[in-house]
Amino acid sequence: MLSAKSETFIENLRLYLVTSGKKEKEIIDLTGELKVHLIEAEKDGKNIDEIIDCTPEQYMNSLKREMDTDFKSLAKYLPIFFAGVTAYFIMGPAIRGELTLNIVQVIGFPLTAIAGLLIYVFFLQQAGKKQFSTKRLFLIGMIASACVTILFLLLLLGSGLFVQPFYTGSATVNWIIVGICSAIFILLAVWSKTWLTIWLPGILFIPDVLFRFSNFSDTTILIIGIVTFVCMFVIIILSLFLKTKN
């Protein structure tokens, strides 16, 4: 069995190479070979620093330079990313029946999505190179998500102050959009083999459903939204704690 430090190193190496756009098969083969090598080396009393003979950041950068970038997979994943981001930001307004579009949003949304992707890649690569723990990786992920969310909110709300919408969705169109977004979340769950892309938006959009179909006051809906949001993070933190403990 590998030491916890070596296991963390391999996971961070995998994270770094994945976010650098390297081929999945090469990453699996490389980390598999490295794991076998580390097991044998640790039996001889060596630690990870002695084995790689440089800092983790230098080692990962050297591997990144040696491996080919998988542009074909990147071209395949980008539409998936854009579809998921779009669904997250338009499903709430569509549920509330408040979805509108203006020219600034149409032009700025793809640019903001690209900026958001670069933010995620930067933060995750730093997490891999700096050997962040699971807890610190979670914190970094939350910071990255907050930055991306702020960018989109500035685009959606700021543009509405200066530009008149050219599209105001009807009730029928809004529900069609909700159906398409739901299908995107389901397909993302099947593709990523995780329920996260289903239950996470399910929790996040509870206030929007209450806004549309309940007689609760705006203050009550806001309180419910905050409580569900906090509960979601408590569940995630507890899951990470139990995983780290195990």
C-alpha positions in Angstrom: 0.0 0.0 0.0 1.1 3.5 -0.7 1.6 6.2 2.0 -1.0 8.9 2.2 1.5 11.4 0.9 2.2 9.4 -2.2 -1.5 8.7 -2.8 -2.2 12.5 -2.6 0.7 13.1 -5.0 -0.7 10.7 -7.6 -4.2 12.2 -7.4 -2.8 15.7 -7.7 -0.7 14.7 -10.6 -3.8 13.2 -12.3 -5.7 16.4 -11.7 -2.9 18.5 -13.1 -2.5 16.5 -16.3 -6.3 16.3 -16.9 -6.7 20.0 -16.6 -3.7 20.4 -18.9 -5.6 18.6 -21.6 -3.4 15.5 -21.8 -4.7 12.2 -23.2 -6.7 10.1 -20.7 -5.1 6.8 -21.6 -1.6 8.2 -21.2 -2.5 9.7 -17.8 -3.9 6.3 -16.7 -0.8 4.4 -17.9 1.6 7.0 -16.4 0.0 7.1 -13.0 -0.3 3.4 -12.9 3.3 2.8 -13.6 4.3 5.6 -11.1 2.1 3.9 -8.4 3.9 0.6 -8.9 7.3 2.3 -8.8 6.4 4.2 -5.6 5.2 1.0 -3.9 8.5 -0.7 -4.6 10.5 2.4 -3.6 8.6 2.9 -0.3 9.4 -0.8 0.6 13.0 0.3 0.5 12.3 3.1 2.9 12.3 6.0 0.3 9.8 8.8 0.4 8.2 10.6 -2.6 10.7 13.5 -2.5 13.7 11.2 -2.8 12.0 9.3 -5.6 11.1 12.2 -7.9 14.4 14.0 -7.0 12.8 17.5 -7.5 9.8 19.5 -6.3 6.3 18.2 -7.2 5.8 21.3 -9.3 9.0 20.7 -11.3 8.2 17.1 -11.8 4.6 17.8 -13.1 5.8 20.6 -15.4 8.4 18.2 -16.9 5.7 15.6 -17.6 3.4 18.2 -19.1 6.1 19.2 -21.6 6.8 15.6 -22.6 3.1 14.6 -23.1 1.0 15.5 -26.1 -2.0 17.7 -25.7 -5.3 16.0 -26.6 -6.9 18.7 -28.7 -9.5 16.3 -30.0 -10.8 15.6 -26.5 -10.7 19.3 -25.6 -12.9 20.1 -28.7 -15.3 17.4 -27.4 -15.4 18.6 -23.8 -15.8 22.3 -24.5 -19.4 22.0 -25.8 -20.3 19.9 -22.8 -18.9 22.6 -20.5 -20.8 25.4 -22.3 -24.0 23.4 -22.2 -23.7 22.8 -18.5 -22.9 26.4 -17.7 -25.7 27.7 -19.8 -28.2 25.4 -18.2 -27.2 26.4 -14.7 -27.6 30.1 -15.4 -30.8 30.2 -17.5 -32.9 27.5 -15.8 -33.6 29.6 -12.7 -35.0 32.6 -14.6 -36.9 30.2 -16.9 -38.6 28.5 -13.9 -39.5 31.9 -12.4 -40.9 33.0 -15.8 -38.4 35.9 -15.9 -36.0 34.8 -18.7 -35.0 37.7 -20.9 -32.1 38.1 -23.3 -30.3 41.2 -24.6 -27.5 41.6 -27.2 -24.8 42.1 -24.6 -25.7 38.8 -22.9 -25.7 36.9 -26.1 -22.2 38.2 -27.0 -20.8 38.2 -23.5 -22.0 34.8 -22.4 -19.6 32.7 -24.5 -16.7 35.1 -23.6 -17.6 34.9 -19.9 -17.9 31.1 -20.1 -14.4 30.9 -21.6 -13.1 33.2 -18.8 -14.8 31.0 -16.2 -13.2 27.8 -17.7 -9.7 29.5 -17.6 -10.3 30.4 -13.9 -11.2 26.7 -13.1 -8.2 25.4 -15.0 -5.9 27.9 -13.3 -7.1 27.1 -9.8 -7.1 23.3 -10.3 -3.7 23.3 -11.8 -2.4 25.3 -8.9 -4.0 22.8 -6.6 -2.3 19.9 -8.3 1.2 21.5 -8.4 1.0 22.8 -4.9 -0.2 19.4 -3.5 -3.3 20.7 -1.9 -5.2 18.5 0.6 -8.8 17.4 -0.1 -10.1 20.1 2.2 -8.0 22.8 0.7 -9.0 21.7 -2.8 -12.6 22.0 -1.8 -12.0 25.5 -0.6 -10.2 26.4 -3.8 -13.0 25.0 -5.8 -15.5 27.2 -3.9 -13.4 30.3 -4.5 -13.2 29.5 -8.2 -17.0 28.9 -8.4 -17.6 32.1 -6.6 -15.4 34.0 -9.0 -17.2 32.5 -12.0 -20.6 33.1 -10.5 -19.8 36.8 -9.9 -18.7 37.1 -13.5 -22.0 35.8 -14.8 -24.1 37.8 -12.3 -22.3 41.0 -13.4 -23.0 40.1 -17.1 -26.7 39.1 -16.5 -27.6 42.0 -14.1 -25.3 44.7 -15.4 -26.3 44.3 -19.0 -29.9 44.6 -18.0 -29.3 48.0 -16.6 -28.0 49.5 -19.8 -29.5 47.4 -22.7 -33.1 46.6 -23.4 -33.9 42.9 -24.0 -34.8 41.8 -27.5 -36.3 38.6 -26.2 -38.9 38.0 -23.4 -39.8 34.4 -23.2 -43.4 33.2 -23.1 -44.6 30.6 -20.5 -44.4 27.8 -23.1 -40.9 28.7 -24.2 -39.8 29.0 -20.6 -40.9 25.5 -19.8 -39.3 24.1 -23.0 -36.1 25.7 -21.8 -36.5 24.1 -18.4 -37.0 20.7 -20.0 -33.9 21.2 -22.2 -31.8 22.2 -19.1 -33.1 19.2 -17.2 -32.1 16.9 -20.0 -28.6 18.5 -20.1 -28.2 17.8 -16.3 -29.3 14.2 -16.8 -26.9 13.7 -19.7 -24.1 15.2 -17.7 -24.8 12.8 -14.9 -24.7 9.8 -17.3 -21.5 11.2 -18.9 -19.7 11.9 -15.7 -21.2 8.8 -13.9 -22.2 10.9 -10.9 -25.5 12.2 -9.5 -23.9 15.5 -8.6 -25.1 17.3 -11.7 -28.7 16.3 -10.8 -29.1 16.8 -7.1 -27.0 20.0 -7.0 -29.2 22.0 -9.4 -32.2 20.3 -7.7 -31.2 22.0 -4.4 -30.1 25.3 -6.0 -33.4 25.8 -7.9 -35.7 25.1 -4.9 -36.2 28.9 -4.2 -37.1 29.4 -7.9 -39.8 26.7 -7.8 -41.2 28.2 -4.6 -41.1 31.7 -6.1 -43.3 30.4 -9.0 -45.6 28.0 -7.3 -46.0 29.0 -3.7 -47.6 31.9 -1.8 -44.5 32.4 0.4 -43.2 35.9 0.8 -39.9 36.9 -0.8 -38.3 36.9 2.6 -39.4 33.4 3.4 -38.2 32.1 0.0 -34.8 33.8 0.6 -34.5 32.2 4.0 -35.4 28.8 2.6 -32.8 29.3 -0.2 -30.1 30.2 2.3 -30.9 27.2 4.5 -30.9 24.7 1.6 -27.6 26.2 0.3 -26.0 25.9 3.8 -27.3 22.3 4.1 -25.8 21.4 0.7 -22.4 22.6 1.8 -22.7 20.9 5.2 -23.4 17.6 3.3 -20.4 18.1 1.0 -18.1 19.0 3.9 -19.3 16.0 5.9 -18.7 13.7 2.9 -15.2 15.1 2.5 -14.5 14.6 6.2 -15.7 11.0 6.2 -13.7 10.3 3.0 -10.5 11.8 4.6 -11.1 9.9 7.8 -11.5 6.6 6.0 
